[in-house]
Amino acid sequence: EKGVMFHPYTAGTEDMDRELLPSFHDVSVYPRKELPFFLVFTAGLCMFTLSLALLTHFYPVFMGELARIALEYFATPFSVIAEHLQALLPQQIWNLLTRT
């Protein structure tokens, strides 16, 4: 057999089913297509990246400042933790950990 075996219901069929079936019965709507989460997430991530690229292209100075502010905001907890560790650990151990 070729082609689609099951054809979608027309819009009027759903209304008719709601009238005929009792109120506690759930009306099934065929075919209800739900996209998997990873497709929705990937599409959202692509749109976000596209908007960042366009904003960076048209407003490079502003986006550079915004990136600097965002990096400072996200790096603040790590610098606070590093300061607390430096205060807690003896100086010799701290020098061993931070030596490159």
N, CA, C and O atoms as a GROMACS GRO file, in nm:
protein
  400
    1GLU      N    1   0.084  -0.118   0.000
    1GLU     CA    2   0.000   0.000   0.000
    1GLU      C    3   0.088   0.123   0.000
    1GLU      O    4   0.187   0.132   0.073
    2LYS      N    5   0.050   0.217  -0.081
    2LYS     CA    6   0.127   0.340  -0.090
    2LYS      C    7   0.049   0.455  -0.027
    2LYS      O    8  -0.074   0.453  -0.020
    3GLY      N    9   0.124   0.553   0.018
    3GLY     CA   10   0.061   0.673   0.071
    3GLY      C   11   0.030   0.663   0.218
    3GLY      O   12   0.071   0.570   0.287
    4VAL      N   13  -0.043   0.762   0.266
    4VAL     CA   14  -0.078   0.769   0.407
    4VAL      C   15  -0.201   0.684   0.431
    4VAL      O   16  -0.301   0.697   0.360
    5MET      N   17  -0.194   0.597   0.531
    5MET     CA   18  -0.307   0.509   0.558
    5MET      C   19  -0.415   0.578   0.640
    5MET      O   20  -0.534   0.549   0.624
    6PHE      N   21  -0.375   0.670   0.728
    6PHE     CA   22  -0.471   0.736   0.814
    6PHE      C   23  -0.477   0.884   0.780
    6PHE      O   24  -0.375   0.953   0.787
    7HIS      N   25  -0.592   0.932   0.745
    7HIS     CA   26  -0.609   1.072   0.710
    7HIS      C   27  -0.652   1.149   0.834
    7HIS      O   28  -0.728   1.096   0.915
    8PRO      N   29  -0.607   1.272   0.852
    8PRO     CA   30  -0.648   1.351   0.969
    8PRO      C   31  -0.797   1.382   0.965
    8PRO      O   32  -0.857   1.393   0.858
    9TYR      N   33  -0.856   1.395   1.082
    9TYR     CA   34  -0.998   1.429   1.092
    9TYR      C   35  -1.018   1.574   1.048
    9TYR      O   36  -0.928   1.657   1.058
   10THR      N   37  -1.136   1.601   1.000
   10THR     CA   38  -1.169   1.739   0.967
   10THR      C   39  -1.202   1.815   1.096
   10THR      O   40  -1.224   1.753   1.200
   11ALA      N   41  -1.207   1.948   1.089
   11ALA     CA   42  -1.232   2.029   1.208
   11ALA      C   43  -1.373   2.003   1.262
   11ALA      O   44  -1.393   2.008   1.384
   12GLY      N   45  -1.468   1.978   1.176
   12GLY     CA   46  -1.605   1.955   1.221
   12GLY      C   47  -1.622   1.825   1.298
   12GLY      O   48  -1.711   1.815   1.383
   13THR      N   49  -1.540   1.726   1.273
   13THR     CA   50  -1.551   1.597   1.341
   13THR      C   51  -1.523   1.612   1.490
   13THR      O   52  -1.589   1.549   1.572
   14GLU      N   53  -1.426   1.695   1.525
   14GLU     CA   54  -1.393   1.715   1.667
   14GLU      C   55  -1.511   1.780   1.740
   14GLU      O   56  -1.542   1.740   1.852
   15ASP      N   57  -1.575   1.877   1.678
   15ASP     CA   58  -1.691   1.943   1.741
   15ASP      C   59  -1.805   1.844   1.758
   15ASP      O   60  -1.873   1.844   1.860
   16MET      N   61  -1.828   1.760   1.657
   16MET     CA   62  -1.933   1.660   1.665
   16MET      C   63  -1.906   1.560   1.776
   16MET      O   64  -1.997   1.521   1.849
   17ASP      N   65  -1.779   1.518   1.790
   17ASP     CA   66  -1.743   1.424   1.896
   17ASP      C   67  -1.768   1.486   2.033
   17ASP      O   68  -1.814   1.417   2.124
   18ARG      N   69  -1.739   1.613   2.050
   18ARG     CA   70  -1.762   1.678   2.178
   18ARG      C   71  -1.910   1.680   2.213
   18ARG      O   72  -1.947   1.666   2.329
   19GLU      N   73  -1.996   1.698   2.113
   19GLU     CA   74  -2.141   1.700   2.139
   19GLU      C   75  -2.194   1.560   2.172
   19GLU      O   76  -2.280   1.546   2.258
   20LEU      N   77  -2.143   1.458   2.106
   20LEU     CA   78  -2.198   1.323   2.122
   20LEU      C   79  -2.145   1.251   2.246
   20LEU      O   80  -2.219   1.177   2.310
   21LEU      N   81  -2.018   1.272   2.280
   21LEU     CA   82  -1.959   1.200   2.392
   21LEU      C   83  -1.997   1.263   2.524
   21LEU      O   84  -2.023   1.383   2.531
   22PRO      N   85  -2.000   1.182   2.632
   22PRO     CA   86  -2.029   1.238   2.764
   22PRO      C   87  -1.919   1.336   2.807
   22PRO      O   88  -1.809   1.334   2.753
   23SER      N   89  -1.950   1.420   2.905
   23SER     CA   90  -1.858   1.528   2.944
   23SER      C   91  -1.730   1.475   3.007
   23SER      O   92  -1.626   1.541   3.000
   24PHE      N   93  -1.735   1.357   3.070
   24PHE     CA   94  -1.614   1.304   3.136
   24PHE      C   95  -1.518   1.238   3.037
   24PHE      O   96  -1.405   1.205   3.074
   25HIS      N   97  -1.561   1.218   2.913
   25HIS     CA   98  -1.478   1.150   2.814
   25HIS      C   99  -1.386   1.250   2.747
   25HIS      O  100  -1.430   1.357   2.704
   26ASP      N  101  -1.257   1.215   2.738
   26ASP     CA  102  -1.162   1.301   2.668
   26ASP      C  103  -1.172   1.277   2.518
   26ASP      O  104  -1.168   1.163   2.471
   27VAL      N  105  -1.186   1.385   2.444
   27VAL     CA  106  -1.193   1.375   2.298
   27VAL      C  107  -1.050   1.367   2.245
   27VAL      O  108  -0.968   1.455   2.272
   28SER      N  109  -1.022   1.262   2.170
   28SER     CA  110  -0.889   1.249   2.112
   28SER      C  111  -0.886   1.324   1.980
   28SER      O  112  -0.977   1.313   1.897
   29VAL      N  113  -0.780   1.400   1.963
   29VAL     CA  114  -0.764   1.477   1.839
   29VAL      C  115  -0.653   1.409   1.760
   29VAL      O  116  -0.538   1.408   1.803
   30TYR      N  117  -0.687   1.354   1.647
   30TYR     CA  118  -0.589   1.282   1.566
   30TYR      C  119  -0.556   1.366   1.444
   30TYR      O  120  -0.648   1.429   1.392
   31PRO      N  121  -0.441   1.373   1.398
   31PRO     CA  122  -0.317   1.338   1.464
   31PRO      C  123  -0.264   1.459   1.541
   31PRO      O  124  -0.255   1.568   1.486
   32ARG      N  125  -0.231   1.439   1.663
   32ARG     CA  126  -0.172   1.546   1.744
   32ARG      C  127  -0.021   1.523   1.743
   32ARG      O  128   0.028   1.423   1.796
   33LYS      N  129   0.049   1.614   1.685
   33LYS     CA  130   0.194   1.598   1.673
   33LYS      C  131   0.261   1.684   1.779
   33LYS      O  132   0.244   1.805   1.782
   34GLU      N  133   0.338   1.619   1.865
   34GLU     CA  134   0.416   1.690   1.965
   34GLU      C  135   0.563   1.673   1.930
   34GLU      O  136   0.610   1.562   1.907
   35LEU      N  137   0.633   1.784   1.927
   35LEU     CA  138   0.774   1.778   1.894
   35LEU      C  139   0.855   1.730   2.014
   35LEU      O  140   0.824   1.767   2.127
   36PRO      N  141   0.957   1.650   1.991
   36PRO     CA  142   1.044   1.608   2.102
   36PRO      C  143   1.116   1.729   2.161
   36PRO      O  144   1.139   1.829   2.093
   37PHE      N  145   1.151   1.718   2.288
   37PHE     CA  146   1.213   1.830   2.360
   37PHE      C  147   1.342   1.874   2.293
   37PHE      O  148   1.368   1.994   2.282
   38PHE      N  149   1.424   1.779   2.249
   38PHE     CA  150   1.555   1.818   2.194
   38PHE      C  151   1.539   1.901   2.066
   38PHE      O  152   1.624   1.986   2.038
   39LEU      N  153   1.433   1.879   1.989
   39LEU     CA  154   1.411   1.961   1.869
   39LEU      C  155   1.373   2.103   1.907
   39LEU      O  156   1.422   2.199   1.847
   40VAL      N  157   1.286   2.117   2.006
   40VAL     CA  158   1.244   2.249   2.050
   40VAL      C  159   1.363   2.322   2.113
   40VAL      O  160   1.384   2.441   2.088
   41PHE      N  161   1.441   2.250   2.195
   41PHE     CA  162   1.558   2.310   2.259
   41PHE      C  163   1.661   2.354   2.156
   41PHE      O  164   1.717   2.463   2.166
   42THR      N  165   1.687   2.269   2.057
   42THR     CA  166   1.784   2.302   1.953
   42THR      C  167   1.739   2.422   1.870
   42THR      O  168   1.819   2.509   1.837
   43ALA      N  169   1.611   2.427   1.838
   43ALA     CA  170   1.559   2.542   1.762
   43ALA      C  171   1.571   2.670   1.844
   43ALA      O  172   1.608   2.775   1.791
   44GLY      N  173   1.540   2.663   1.973
   44GLY     CA  174   1.554   2.780   2.059
   44GLY      C  175   1.697   2.825   2.072
   44GLY      O  176   1.726   2.945   2.070
   45LEU      N  177   1.788   2.729   2.085
   45LEU     CA  178   1.930   2.762   2.096
   45LEU      C  179   1.981   2.826   1.967
   45LEU      O  180   2.060   2.921   1.971
   46CYS      N  181   1.937   2.776   1.853
   46CYS     CA  182   1.977   2.836   1.725
   46CYS      C  183   1.924   2.977   1.710
   46CYS      O  184   1.994   3.066   1.662
   47MET      N  185   1.799   2.999   1.752
   47MET     CA  186   1.741   3.134   1.742
   47MET      C  187   1.814   3.230   1.836
   47MET      O  188   1.837   3.345   1.800
   48PHE      N  189   1.849   3.184   1.954
   48PHE     CA  190   1.922   3.268   2.049
   48PHE      C  191   2.060   3.305   1.993
   48PHE      O  192   2.103   3.420   2.002
   49THR      N  193   2.129   3.206   1.936
   49THR     CA  194   2.260   3.231   1.877
   49THR      C  195   2.249   3.326   1.758
   49THR      O  196   2.334   3.414   1.741
   50LEU      N  197   2.147   3.309   1.677
   50LEU     CA  198   2.126   3.398   1.564
   50LEU      C  199   2.102   3.541   1.610
   50LEU      O  200   2.157   3.635   1.554
   51SER      N  201   2.019   3.558   1.714
   51SER     CA  202   1.993   3.693   1.762
   51SER      C  203   2.118   3.756   1.820
   51SER      O  204   2.142   3.876   1.800
   52LEU      N  205   2.200   3.677   1.893
   52LEU     CA  206   2.326   3.731   1.945
   52LEU      C  207   2.420   3.771   1.831
   52LEU      O  208   2.486   3.875   1.839
   53ALA      N  209   2.426   3.690   1.727
   53ALA     CA  210   2.514   3.721   1.613
   53ALA      C  211   2.468   3.848   1.542
   53ALA      O  212   2.550   3.932   1.505
   54LEU      N  213   2.338   3.862   1.522
   54LEU     CA  214   2.287   3.982   1.456
   54LEU      C  215   2.309   4.107   1.541
   54LEU      O  216   2.350   4.211   1.489
   55LEU      N  217   2.283   4.097   1.671
   55LEU     CA  218   2.306   4.212   1.758
   55LEU      C  219   2.453   4.249   1.762
   55LEU      O  220   2.488   4.368   1.762
   56THR      N  221   2.541   4.148   1.764
   56THR     CA  222   2.685   4.177   1.764
   56THR      C  223   2.729   4.240   1.632
   56THR      O  224   2.817   4.325   1.631
   57HIS      N  225   2.668   4.198   1.523
   57HIS     CA  226   2.702   4.254   1.393
   57HIS      C  227   2.661   4.402   1.384
   57HIS      O  228   2.737   4.485   1.336
   58PHE      N  229   2.539   4.433   1.430
   58PHE     CA  230   2.488   4.569   1.415
   58PHE      C  231   2.532   4.663   1.527
   58PHE      O  232   2.545   4.783   1.504
   59TYR      N  233   2.555   4.610   1.648
   59TYR     CA  234   2.594   4.694   1.763
   59TYR      C  235   2.716   4.634   1.832
   59TYR      O  236   2.703   4.583   1.944
   60PRO      N  237   2.834   4.637   1.770
   60PRO     CA  238   2.950   4.568   1.828
   60PRO      C  239   2.999   4.628   1.959
   60PRO      O  240   3.039   4.554   2.049
   61VAL      N  241   2.996   4.760   1.974
   61VAL     CA  242   3.047   4.823   2.097
   61VAL      C  243   2.955   4.789   2.214
   61VAL      O  244   3.002   4.750   2.321
   62PHE      N  245   2.826   4.804   2.194
   62PHE     CA  246   2.730   4.774   2.299
   62PHE      C  247   2.736   4.627   2.341
   62PHE      O  248   2.733   4.597   2.460
   63MET      N  249   2.745   4.537   2.244
   63MET     CA  250   2.749   4.394   2.277
   63MET      C  251   2.880   4.357   2.346
   63MET      O  252   2.882   4.267   2.430
   64GLY      N  253   2.990   4.426   2.311
   64GLY     CA  254   3.115   4.402   2.381
   64GLY      C  255   3.106   4.442   2.527
   64GLY      O  256   3.154   4.370   2.615
   65GLU      N  257   3.043   4.557   2.553
   65GLU     CA  258   3.024   4.600   2.692
   65GLU      C  259   2.931   4.504   2.765
   65GLU      O  260   2.954   4.472   2.882
   66LEU      N  261   2.827   4.459   2.698
   66LEU     CA  262   2.734   4.365   2.759
   66LEU      C  263   2.803   4.233   2.792
   66LEU      O  264   2.777   4.174   2.897
   67ALA      N  265   2.890   4.187   2.705
   67ALA     CA  266   2.964   4.063   2.729
   67ALA      C  267   3.059   4.081   2.847
   67ALA      O  268   3.074   3.990   2.929
   68ARG      N  269   3.125   4.196   2.856
   68ARG     CA  270   3.216   4.222   2.968
   68ARG      C  271   3.140   4.223   3.100
   68ARG      O  272   3.186   4.166   3.199
   69ILE      N  273   3.023   4.288   3.103
   69ILE     CA  274   2.942   4.293   3.224
   69ILE      C  275   2.893   4.153   3.262
   69ILE      O  276   2.895   4.117   3.380
   70ALA      N  277   2.850   4.075   3.163
   70ALA     CA  278   2.801   3.939   3.191
   70ALA      C  279   2.914   3.851   3.245
   70ALA      O  280   2.892   3.774   3.339
   71LEU      N  281   3.034   3.862   3.188
   71LEU     CA  282   3.147   3.782   3.237
   71LEU      C  283   3.184   3.821   3.380
   71LEU      O  284   3.214   3.735   3.462
   72GLU      N  285   3.182   3.951   3.410
   72GLU     CA  286   3.211   3.994   3.547
   72GLU      C  287   3.104   3.942   3.642
   72GLU      O  288   3.136   3.900   3.753
   73TYR      N  289   2.979   3.947   3.600
   73TYR     CA  290   2.869   3.900   3.685
   73TYR      C  291   2.881   3.751   3.716
   73TYR      O  292   2.861   3.709   3.830
   74PHE      N  293   2.914   3.671   3.615
   74PHE     CA  294   2.923   3.527   3.636
   74PHE      C  295   3.054   3.485   3.702
   74PHE      O  296   3.060   3.378   3.761
   75ALA      N  297   3.158   3.568   3.693
   75ALA     CA  298   3.286   3.534   3.754
   75ALA      C  299   3.294   3.576   3.900
   75ALA      O  300   3.382   3.529   3.972
   76THR      N  301   3.205   3.662   3.947
   76THR     CA  302   3.210   3.712   4.084
   76THR      C  303   3.203   3.599   4.188
   76THR      O  304   3.284   3.601   4.281
   77PRO      N  305   3.112   3.502   4.178
   77PRO     CA  306   3.110   3.395   4.280
   77PRO      C  307   3.242   3.316   4.286
   77PRO      O  308   3.285   3.277   4.394
   78PHE      N  309   3.305   3.294   4.172
   78PHE     CA  310   3.430   3.219   4.172
   78PHE      C  311   3.542   3.298   4.237
   78PHE      O  312   3.627   3.241   4.306
   79SER      N  313   3.545   3.429   4.217
   79SER     CA  314   3.649   3.510   4.281
   79SER      C  315   3.626   3.517   4.432
   79SER      O  316   3.722   3.520   4.509
   80VAL      N  317   3.501   3.520   4.476
   80VAL     CA  318   3.472   3.520   4.620
   80VAL      C  319   3.516   3.388   4.682
   80VAL      O  320   3.574   3.387   4.790
   81ILE      N  321   3.489   3.278   4.615
   81ILE     CA  322   3.532   3.146   4.665
   81ILE      C  323   3.684   3.140   4.672
   81ILE      O  324   3.740   3.088   4.768
   82ALA      N  325   3.751   3.191   4.569
   82ALA     CA  326   3.898   3.190   4.569
   82ALA      C  327   3.953   3.273   4.684
   82ALA      O  328   4.051   3.233   4.747
   83GLU      N  329   3.892   3.388   4.714
   83GLU     CA  330   3.937   3.469   4.827
   83GLU      C  331   3.919   3.397   4.959
   83GLU      O  332   4.005   3.404   5.046
   84HIS      N  333   3.806   3.328   4.974
   84HIS     CA  334   3.781   3.253   5.098
   84HIS      C  335   3.880   3.137   5.111
   84HIS      O  336   3.930   3.111   5.221
   85LEU      N  337   3.908   3.069   5.002
   85LEU     CA  338   4.006   2.960   5.007
   85LEU      C  339   4.146   3.012   5.040
   85LEU      O  340   4.220   2.949   5.115
   86GLN      N  341   4.180   3.127   4.985
   86GLN     CA  342   4.311   3.185   5.013
   86GLN      C  343   4.322   3.223   5.160
   86GLN      O  344   4.430   3.212   5.218
   87ALA      N  345   4.214   3.267   5.220
   87ALA     CA  346   4.216   3.302   5.362
   87ALA      C  347   4.222   3.178   5.450
   87ALA      O  348   4.281   3.181   5.558
   88LEU      N  349   4.162   3.068   5.405
   88LEU     CA  350   4.157   2.946   5.486
   88LEU      C  351   4.284   2.862   5.477
   88LEU      O  352   4.332   2.811   5.578
   89LEU      N  353   4.338   2.849   5.356
   89LEU     CA  354   4.453   2.762   5.335
   89LEU      C  355   4.583   2.833   5.374
   89LEU      O  356   4.594   2.955   5.359
   90PRO      N  357   4.680   2.757   5.424
   90PRO     CA  358   4.810   2.818   5.450
   90PRO      C  359   4.873   2.867   5.319
   90PRO      O  360   4.841   2.818   5.211
   91GLN      N  361   4.963   2.963   5.330
   91GLN     CA  362   5.023   3.027   5.212
   91GLN      C  363   5.101   2.927   5.127
   91GLN      O  364   5.101   2.939   5.004
   92GLN      N  365   5.168   2.828   5.189
   92GLN     CA  366   5.248   2.733   5.113
   92GLN      C  367   5.158   2.645   5.025
   92GLN      O  368   5.192   2.617   4.909
   93ILE      N  369   5.044   2.601   5.079
   93ILE     CA  370   4.953   2.515   5.001
   93ILE      C  371   4.892   2.597   4.888
   93ILE      O  372   4.877   2.548   4.776
   94TRP      N  373   4.856   2.722   4.918
   94TRP     CA  374   4.796   2.809   4.815
   94TRP      C  375   4.894   2.832   4.700
   94TRP      O  376   4.854   2.835   4.583
   95ASN      N  377   5.023   2.848   4.733
   95ASN     CA  378   5.125   2.866   4.629
   95ASN      C  379   5.140   2.740   4.544
   95ASN      O  380   5.161   2.750   4.422
   96LEU      N  381   5.130   2.621   4.607
   96LEU     CA  382   5.138   2.497   4.531
   96LEU      C  383   5.018   2.480   4.436
   96LEU      O  384   5.033   2.432   4.324
   97LEU      N  385   4.902   2.521   4.482
   97LEU     CA  386   4.780   2.506   4.400
   97LEU      C  387   4.776   2.603   4.283
   97LEU      O  388   4.726   2.569   4.176
   98THR      N  389   4.829   2.723   4.302
   98THR     CA  390   4.818   2.824   4.197
   98THR      C  391   4.943   2.835   4.109
   98THR      O  392   4.945   2.915   4.015
   99ARG      N  393   5.045   2.756   4.137
   99ARG     CA  394   5.167   2.763   4.057
   99ARG      C  395   5.144   2.706   3.919
   99ARG      O  396   5.080   2.602   3.904
  100THR      N  397   5.195   2.774   3.818
  100THR     CA  398   5.179   2.724   3.680
  100THR      C  399   5.310   2.678   3.624
  100THR      O  400   5.315   2.632   3.509
   0.00000   0.00000   0.00000
